[in-house]
Amino acid sequence: MSLPKAVVKRVLSEHAGGMRVSGPALEKAVQAAEEYLARLARAANQSAEDNKRKTLMDADIASARSQVG
């Protein structure tokens, strides 16, 4: 999986008061975001499986967010 760097850069800039983002910082942020989303997806999937569903629902994401952080 690879998140679009432009999207991650825009989010970083918007939440960092418009500061520029270096290439290495962007790479680290993309990697961190991908790792977080992977953990979130695994936890949400477990929630759906526990409820005997094959579709992730908003409640699964909410449950996963409370577990993952």
C-alpha positions in Angstrom: 0.0 0.0 0.0 1.2 3.5 -0.7 -0.6 6.6 0.3 -0.3 9.5 -2.2 2.5 11.7 -1.0 0.6 14.8 -2.1 -2.3 14.1 0.2 0.0 13.4 3.2 2.0 16.6 2.5 -1.2 18.6 2.3 -2.5 17.3 5.6 0.9 17.9 7.3 1.1 21.5 5.9 -2.5 22.3 6.9 -2.0 21.1 10.5 1.5 22.6 10.8 0.5 26.2 10.1 1.5 26.1 6.4 5.1 25.0 7.1 6.9 23.3 4.3 7.7 19.6 4.6 11.1 18.1 3.7 11.3 15.0 1.6 12.6 12.7 4.4 9.9 14.1 6.8 7.2 13.3 4.2 8.5 9.8 3.7 8.4 9.2 7.5 4.9 10.6 7.7 3.7 8.4 4.8 5.2 5.4 6.5 3.6 6.2 9.8 0.2 6.9 8.3 0.3 3.6 6.4 1.2 1.7 9.6 -1.6 3.4 11.5 -4.1 2.6 8.8 -3.0 -1.1 8.7 -3.4 -1.4 12.5 -6.8 0.3 12.2 -7.9 -2.0 9.4 -6.9 -5.1 11.3 -8.8 -4.0 14.4 -11.8 -3.0 12.3 -11.7 -6.4 10.5 -11.6 -8.2 13.8 -14.6 -6.2 15.0 -16.6 -7.1 11.9 -15.6 -10.8 12.2 -16.6 -10.8 15.9 -20.0 -9.6 14.8 -20.2 -12.2 12.0 -20.1 -9.7 9.2 -18.0 -9.5 6.0 -18.5 -5.7 5.6 -16.7 -3.1 7.7 -19.2 -0.7 9.2 -18.6 2.7 10.8 -19.0 1.1 14.2 -16.1 -1.2 13.4 -13.9 1.8 12.6 -15.0 3.6 15.8 -14.2 0.5 17.8 -10.9 0.1 16.1 -10.0 3.8 16.8 -10.7 3.3 20.5 -8.3 0.3 20.5 -5.6 1.6 18.2 -5.6 5.2 19.3 
